[in-house]
Amino acid sequence: MIDYATAKRVCETYTRSLEASDLETLLDLFADDASIEDPVGTPLREGKEVLRAFYAEACQGVAKAELTGSPRLAGNEVAFPFTVTAGTPEQEITINIIDVFRFNDAGKVATMRAFWGPDNMNS
């Protein structure tokens, strides 16, 4: 089972990697067979190469990504609120997101579910 300090560090690394477009560090957080559902309700994306393509596109235009509250750990899952600000200074958008990571026994993210929608986007 993952401990709070490790889960928090993963959340911090995730948001820093999004902001820096650091795909290698970001992908290293995930298990090889990880899946993501971003946002929840869209088709699952599975496997490192699929995640690489998703995050390569998702990171484009990210100006800022930061935690907006403390992570909540229960068992081998952590939920954490954060914002992503993207676009240009003239046309900036901020998305308020809650991600839920489930960790495998090796401490890697096995699943990620992102909770956000149109009502969570501000310009």
Helices and strands as residue ranges (DSSP letters): H 4-20, H 23-28, E 30-37, E 45-46, H 48-58, E 62-67, E 72-74, E 77-88, E 91-103, E 109-115, G 118-120, E 121-122
